[in-house]
Amino acid sequence: MKQRTIQKEVSIRGKALHTGKDVMLTLKPAPVDTGIVFCRTDLYGKPKVRPLVDLVLGSEMQRQTTVEQNHIKLHTIEHVNSALNGMGVDNCIVELNE
């Protein structure tokens, strides 16, 4: 099966939905079989988290999806994850600084 990634890196800066903190989100092309991988660039070692169903936590706040892997939590990732899925993107690195 043919896999797809994005053509080039793209970034957006804004306010986090629930915290109001400044956040930078960068989407980067990724090699075949990478999958969708979130990377916390603000944390030591830039840990990576794959948004797998088994990692979804009970909602700490209403109306958001939280995943946790190795004590690293990602909140409200369903929006970007759905957008990538809707566009047929199979492989992408999603960098977040918050």
N, C-alpha and C positions, 0 to 999 in steps of 0.2 A: 504494500500500500504506500502510495506517495505521501510524504510528509511535507508540511509547510511551516515556514517561519516568516518573520517580518523582513522587509527589504533592507531597512536601515534603522539605526538607533534613533529613538525619539524620547524627549523628556518633557515633563510638565511639572510646574510648581504651583502649590496652592495650600489651602488650609485643610487639615484632617477633619473629617466629618464630625466625629464625636468629641475630639479634644481641642480643636481649633488651632493646634500647633502647625507651624510651617512644615511642609513636607515636599520632598522632591521624589518623583516617580520616574524611573527611566526604563523603557522597554528596549531590550537588545536582542538581535538575532541570535539564534542558538543552533548548534549542529543537530543533525538527525538523531533521534532517540534520546534527546535531552529531556523532553517534556516541558511543562510549565514549571519554572523554579523561581521562587521568591528569594531575594537576597537582602538581608538587613545590613546596609553599608555603614550604619551608625554604630554597630556593635563590633567588638573585638573579633577578628578573624572573619568578619563578613559572613556569618553563618547563613546557610541556605535551608529553605523549607519547601518541600513539595506539598501542594494543596490536595492531599489525599483524604478521602472520606473517613478513614480510620483515625485521622488526626483532628477531626472537628470536635470542639469542646461544647458542653452545654453553654448556652448563651449567657455571657456575663452581663450583657446589655441587650435589651430587646432590639430586634430587627438588625442583627448583624451576624456574620459568620466569623468565628474565631478558630484558627487552627494552631496547634502547638506541637513542636518537635524539639527535643533536647532543651526544654525550658525556654524556647524562643516562641513568642506568640505573635501572630499576625491577625489583625482585626479588619473586618469589612472588606475582605478580599474578593467577595463574590462578584462585585461590580467589574473589576478588571478581568477576573477569570471568565466571567460570562461573555464579556466583549471579545476576548481572544477566541473563545470557543465559537461564538457566533460568526466570527470572521474565518473560521476554519484553520486557525493557527495551532499547530501541534507542539512547536518548540519555541520557547521564548524565555529569556532571563528577565525577571521583573525586579529591579533594584528599588529599594525604599530606604529613606534615611530616618524613618520614624516608625 
